[in-house]
Amino acid sequence: MQIVYQFINAVKSNLLEDGDRLPGSRKISEELQVHRKTIVAALTELQEQGWIKILPNIGAFVINHQRSPAKVQKHQAFQHPPEKAIFNFRKEFILDTPLEENLEKFYFTDGTPDYRIIKSEELVRFYTSVVRRKKQSFPNTTDGSMFFRDQLSYYLNLTRGFHLSKDFLLPVAGLEQVHSILSRLLINTGDVVLVEELSYFLPNMIYSQAGAKMKTIPVDQDGMVIDYIENNFKPGDIRLVYINTKCQYPTTVSLSEKRKTHLLQLAEAYDFIVIEDDTDFEFSFVKNKKESLFRKNGGNRVIYVGAFGRFLNPGFQMNFISAPKDLLQEGAKYLNIFGKPDEMMEKALGELIHQGDIHRYQRKSKKTIAERKEIAAGLLHSYFKNKITFSMPSSGLAFWIQFKFPISLTLLQKTARKKGLSIPSICLYQNRTVTALRLGFAHLNQQEMEEAVKLLYEAYLETIL
């Protein structure tokens, strides 16, 4: 397939022109130093896709649909669409993503794992084994999904202290889809949704787009200030509260046990729902399994949003919702709009749990993350000394770094970029009271981290001059 793709690129860029005759398969195999059967397979694929024409006993000839005179003459009236539409359409500026492409050699993130730790080749074998064993069946079969949900419930019960059956789980491929489904199920125009003062942009913009009135609640070292809710809202005012109790975004603080109890009491008294984001659970080093609101409340007032395999290659990750069965049944209908998870991928993930490899991968990932967290903390202390403050997060993959003296973070960002270090805008937090960075550490190995922190410090020195 690599040969096929490169051939198509060569044709599209006109390195191979329409009508060019190709050398024989034996000659090509010798020049590329691959087996002749590989070349024959590639040529067959190219012919089936219409990029070459093979004439028996004569040879293979290039077909370029974009350059062929006959095709050009036949379709000469065709033009590509205009850059700007001549008709009106709805624009949602709140959905503009703040994510940026990292073009520099070194870069920070807001907290992502290193997908190099668990080799993709190991994961692919689970998928290929499912493909090989898969019997011919109708496309709408649910065997893979049922198997995965069964294995996932077993895994969650073992690792998170739950007591769930598969009927109380809805696997969803992407986190955007999770919140889009929940917004359709729960939000009406004008509903009040409470989030932390500094919070995650993704659910905020999805609930805003659904028509919710977003209200922010202060955050301190013990997490969301629950007293503020009680003092500023009345029963019936609030539709739902979105909160990450274990690793608040971006400050990484945890909600205290006292405030968890208070929040659940308010949910009952004020008649609102809590959406608990626990997608960082797999990156938690806290051994207490009794810390989630969902486990305390039994899912009566709490909808639990979790993630499975976040330390794996993104193609092998899965998100899920745990909630009352009838809500999940209604939510499953929206998978027809937002996209159902790949059935064979679900089966492969189920095998990953069933065979026990997920525990091995998680131990390996956690060990590496713990080591890198210590290294990153040491480097930050070594370079910045008393110029910043931060604490070691018990969960998550990022530090919340606060500068003791205000500086221009946008200038720091520009200066760092000139030095070959990218600091995405989503990592910058600055207002009248806060000058802080949320810096991920887990995606960098020791050598990369040393260079990244060094460049960050050099950029900082130039910024304060």
N, C-alpha and C positions, 0 to 999 in steps of 0.2 A: 504493500500500500504506500510505503514511502516513495517507491519508484513511480507509482501511479500519480501521486500528488505532485511530485517534482516535474513529471512529464507535463501534466496539465498546466502547471505554472509556466513552464517553458513555452507552451503553445500560446497561452494567454498573453505573455509578454513578447510574443512574436520572435522568440529565439528559434523556435521551430515554426516554419511557415506552412500555410495550407498547401497540401500536395507534396510536401517533402517525403522522400522515400527513406525509410529507416533501414539501418543495417540488419543483418540476420540475427536471430535470437542468440546464436552461438557467439557471434562477434560481440554483441552487447554484454553477454554474461562474462566474457573474458575481460572486457574493459572495466566493468563494474565490480568484477571479482565476486560474483554471486553465482549460485547454481543456475543452470540453464532452465530448470523447471520453474524457478522463481520468475525469470524473465517471461517465460511462456504464460505463466499465470497473470503477470502484470499486463501483458499485451492483450490477453483475453478480456481482462477487466476493462481496459481502455477501449476495446472494440465494443463491448457491451454498453459502455457509457457514451459511445459515439465520437470518441476522440481520434480513432484511427480506423482505416478500412484495410482488411487483410484480403488480398487476392491470392488464391492458391497458386503455387508455382511461380508467382510473380514477385510478391513482396507486400510489405505493410506501408501504408501511406497516411500522412497526417491529415486530419480534418479539423479545420478551425472555423467553427460556425460564425465567429465574429468577423473573420477576415475573408471568408470565401466570397468571391465575386458574385456567384449566383445568389448567395444568401443576402449579401449587401444590396444587390439590385432588387431582390424580392421584398426586403424590409427597409428600403431606403427612407421611407417616410417616418420610421420610428424615431422618437426622441425620448431622452430620459425625462423624468418628472421635473418640474421647476423646483428651485431651492425653497421658495416660499409658496404655500398653498394660496389659491385665489378664493378659497372659501373659509368661513369661520369655524373654529373648533375650540373646545374648552381647554384652557391651560391651567395647570395646578402648580403654582410656584412652591407650595409647601412640600411638594413631592420631589423637588430638586435635591438630588443626593449630594452631600458634602464630600463624598469619597473622591480621591484623586489618584491618578496614575503615578507610580513612583518611577521616575526616570533616572534618578541618581544611583550610584553604585551602592551606597549605604542608605538605609531608611529605617525610621521608626514606624510603628503602627499604634493603634489604640489598644492593642492586646490581642495578638493572634498566635497560634502555635506554629511550630516548625514542622511542616509536612514532610521534611526530609528524614525525620527520626524513624517513622514507620515506613519501610520501603513499599512503594506502590506495587511492585512485582508480587509481594506477599499477598496483598489484598486482591489482586487480579485473579489469583488462583481460586479464591472462593467463588468469584463471579463465573469464571470459565467452567468450574466444576458443575455449577448450577445449569449453565447453558448446555453442557454435554449430557446431563441427566434429564433435562427437561423433555417431557413427552409432548407430542403434538396435542395442543389443546386450544380451546377457543380463547380469543384475546381477553374476554371479560372474566376469566377464572380468577378466583381470590385465594387460591391455595398459598401463594407466596406471602400475601399480606397476612393471612390468618396465622401462618407459621411464625412470621416475624413478630406479630403482636403477642403471640403466646410466649415466645422466647424473651421479648422485651419486658413483659410483665414479670416473668421469672427473674430477669436481671435487675429490674428496679426493686422488686421485693427483697432481693438479696443485698443490694448495695445501698438502698435508701430507706430501708425499713418500712416499705409500704406493704399493703395487703390488697393488691389489685388483681383482677382478672383482665384478660385481653379486651373485654367489652367496655372497659373504662379508659381505653387508650385510642387516640386517633393519630397515627403517624402522618406527618406532613413534611414534604421535602425541604422547603425553605422557611426561614423565620419570617420573611415578608408575607408569605402565604398564611402562616399561623395568625399573625395579627390582622391580616385582611379578612380572614374567615371570622375571627372573633369580633371585628368591627361590624361585619354584616349581621352577626347574630345578636349583638348586645347594644349597639349604639343607634340612637335616634337623634335627629338634628336638635341641638340645644342641650343634650345631656352633658352633665358636668363630669369630667374625668380628672382625677387628681394624680399628679406625678411629682417626683422630687424636683427641687429648684434647679439643680443641675441633673440632667437625665439623658437617656438614650434617644437619639434623634429619630430612629426608625419607627418605633411604635407611636411616638408623639405625632409624627407627620401623617401616619396612617389613620389614627383616630381623629386628628384634625380634619383630614380630608373626608372622613365619614360624617362630619358635622358636629363633632363634640366640642364643647367649650373646655379648653385645657386650663387647669388651675395648678399653680406650683406651690409646693409645701417646702418649708425650710429643711435643711439637712445639717446635722452636726456630727460629732464623733460617734454618736450612738445611732446614726441613721436618720430616717425621716422623723420629724418632730410630730408625733401623733397628737400631742396636746393642742397643737395649732389647728388640727382638723376639728377637734371638739369645741374649741373656742371661737371658730370662725364660720362654722356651718351648722345647719339644723337638720334634724331627721327629714329624709326625703329630698334633700338638696343634691345628694351625690349619687351618680349612677355606678361608678366603679373607681377603684384605686389601682393604679399600675405600679408595682414595686419589685425591686430586686433585693430580697432580704439578706442574701449572703454576701454579695459583692456589688454594692451600689455603683452604678455607672454615672460619672467617671471617678468618683472619689475612693472607691474600693472599700468603703466602710460597711460594717454589718449592722443590721437592725438588732438592738438589744432584746433579750428575752422579755423584759418588762414591757417594751413597746410592742412586741409581737402580740402579747396577751391583750394589751390595750386596743390594738388595731382590730383584733378579732371581736372584742366586745363591742366596739363601735360599729363594726360591720353588721352585727345583729341589731343593735339599738337604732342605727340610722338607716338600716335596710339598703346596704350597698354591696357590691361584688368586689372581690379582690382578685386581680390577676397577678399571680406570683411568678416572676421570671427567675428560673433556677438553671439557666443554660450554662452557668459556670460550675455546676456541681462537680463535673469530672476534673476540674482544676482546683478543687478544694483540698486543703491539707488538714481540715478540721474533721476529727473522727466521730464527732457526735452526730448520730443519724436523726436525732429528735428535734432538729432545728428548723425545719421548714414549716411554714404556716399551713400548708396542705396536709401535712401529717398531723399537726395539732388539731385541725378543724375537721378532718375527714372529708374534705371536699364539699362541705355544705355551702359555704360562702366563698370558697377559694377555688379558682381555676388555675391549674398548674401547667406552666409552659416549661418544657425541658428539652434537652438535646442529648443525642446519643452519638458517640464517636467523634466528638469535635477535635480530637487529636489525630484523626485519620485524614487522609486526602479528602478534600471537599466533596468529591463524587461519592464517597462512602459514608457521608454524614447524614443524619436524619434528626428532625425535630418532631416533637409530639405534644399533644394536649391531653391532659387528664382532667375529667370533669364528669358531671352526671351523664348517664347513658343516653338520655333523650336529647341532650344538647349536642353530644358527639354525633348522634345519628343525623341530626339536622346539619351539623357542620360538615359531615362527609359529603353532603350533596354539593357543596361548593368546590369540592375537589374536581368536579366536572368542568368548572370554570378556571380554577387556579392551577390545575394540573395534578394528576394522581402520581404518587411515587411509582417508580419502576418496579414492577412485580418481581422480576428476577433479581434486582438489586436488594429488595426486601428479603427475598429468600437467601441471598448471599449473606446479608447482615444477620439473619437468623442463624445461619450456619456458624458465623463468627462467634456468636454467643454459645450456641449448642456445643461446639467443639472446645470452648474454653479459651480460645486465642485472644478474645477481647480483654481478658484479665491480664494476659502477658503483655499485650500492647499498652494497656493503661499503666501497668507498673513501670514499664520502660519509659513511657512518656513522662510520668510523674517524677521519676528519678532525675531525668534530664532537666525538667522544669525547675525542680528544687535546687539543683546545682547552678543553673543559670541565674536564678533569682538571687542567690548568694553572691555570685560573681558580679552581677549588675549592681547590687547594693554596695558592694565593696568599691567598685569603680566610681560610682556617684559620690560616695563619701570621700574617696581619695582625691578626686578632681575638684569637687565643689565645696568640700569641707562644711563650713558653717553658713554658706550662701543659700542653701536650700534646706527644706525640711520634708521628710517623707517617712512613712512607716512601712514595715514589711506586710504586704497583703496576705491574709490567710487563704484567700481564694482569688481566682482570676489570674490574668497574665500581664498585668500592667502595674506600674507605680503611679501614685498621685503625688507629683512633685510640686511643692509650693516654694516660690522664690521669696526670700525674706524682704527683699527690696524690689519694688516694681520696676520692670523693664518693658520695652516694647516687644511683645512676642512676635508680631508680624515682621519686625526688623530682624529678630533672631532667626525666624524662618527663612527670610531672604538671604541673610548672611550664611546660614548653614548650607543652603542650596548652592551657593557659589563655591563652597568647599566640597561639594559632592555628597551632602547629607540631606535627605528629605525628611521634613517634619510635617505631616499632613495637617491641614487646618482643623480637622476634627480632634486633634490632640491639644489644641490651644484653648485655654480658658482664661479670659481676662475681663474684669470689670472694676468697679471702684474699690472693691474689697478683696478681690482674688486675682493673683497672677500665678497661673499653674499650668503644668503639662501633665497629660496622661500619656505615659510612655510605655509601650509594650516591650518586653524583654525576651520572651520565649522563642521568637522567630530567629534570633541571632545566636550563632555559636560564639565561643569565647573570643576568637580572633576578630570576628565581625563586631562583637560588642565592644571590645577594647577600642577599635578604630572609631566606632560610632560615638561613644561617649567622649573620646578625645576630640573629635570634630565638633561635638556639641559644646564642649567647654571652650574651645577656641572661638567658636561663633559667639558664645556668651561674652567672652572678654572683649571682643571687637564691638559688641552691641552696647556695652556699658561705657565705652570710651567716649 
